[in-house]
Amino acid sequence: MTEAPPIKPGDRWFAALQYILPKRALSRLIYSVARSEVRWIRNTFLRIFLKVYRLNLAEAVQPDPFAYRSFNEFFTRALRSGARPIAAEPDAIVSPVDGTVSQCGEIEGDLLIQAKGQHYSLQQLLAGDAEAVATYSGGRFACIYLAPYNYHRIHMPYGGTARDNVYVPGELFSVNAATARAVPRVFARNERLICDFTTPLGRMAVILVGALFVGSIETVHCGEVNPPPRRRKTPTRVATGLGRHFAKGEELGRFNMGSTVILLFERNRIAWEPTLLPESTVQLGRPIARAVKR
């Protein structure tokens, strides 16, 4: 596995702040405000956001940010056709998002690396599902962070059929690099939706990890699985959408505010591209891995 830089000054302070913040209350507040269609609320959010982040709005179907009904509608905006070509080669596994690679590599037994000196297990990530843990042990993983300025829809890295969806409740820590370095097992502690697929390459999991201010996770086939304040208290299988087939590059879901996607593949099924390294940027539709000839 390739390791990320060690913990930096300030990381622990940022992590400590998150332990005492009312994360759920703040996320519920942002959930409501971001969906408000009151013009001055929407416009205030938009002006602050556009001042902080530089965006290429020419890529959007609707390039005028003030034409959206709410900030959340703008945040999860669709891209125009052709803005993200999907690699057509049959052996290409593509990035499901625009983002930054947190970590990637081989799952060593059932351990995934989070940051230098930080690991978490498949057992923890997959909420104790023994069958799924056995399936992905020794396989390959990639963890991709979506910053607020990234396109926030998630697409399929490879064609597959939905075989299982499991919502796992949990914390709402930030999932940025500073938190990953300082908060143990953050991806296995935060709430998440595990979408498991059957593909020509074997099993593939696309795990949507919630985070501070995210407020909800929504997929095309399951709908919104965790809207506040009705979040489930225990891991729950979501039967909606099972058996649905998704083509490579087809939209799978979206984050309502930024978060992280974790990809899992079975042992000896794929090889990551040599350019896929921690802190490298990826773009939806571009190859990040190739199928291994069997």
Secondary structure, 3 states (H helix, E strand, C coil): CCCCCCCCCCHHHHHHHHHHCCHHHHHHHHHHHHCCCCHHHHHHHHHHHHHHCCCCHHHECCCCHHHCCCHHHHHCCCECCCCCCCCCCCCEEECCCCEEEEEEEECECCEEEEECCEEEEHHHHCCCCHHHHHHHCCCEEEEEECCCCCCCEEECCCCEEEEEEEEECCECCCCCHHHHHHCCCHHHHECEEEEEEEECCEEEEEEEECCCCCCCEEECCCEECCCCCCCCCCCEECCCCCCCEECCCCEEEEECCCCEEEEEECCCCEEECCCCCCCCEECCCCEEEEECCC
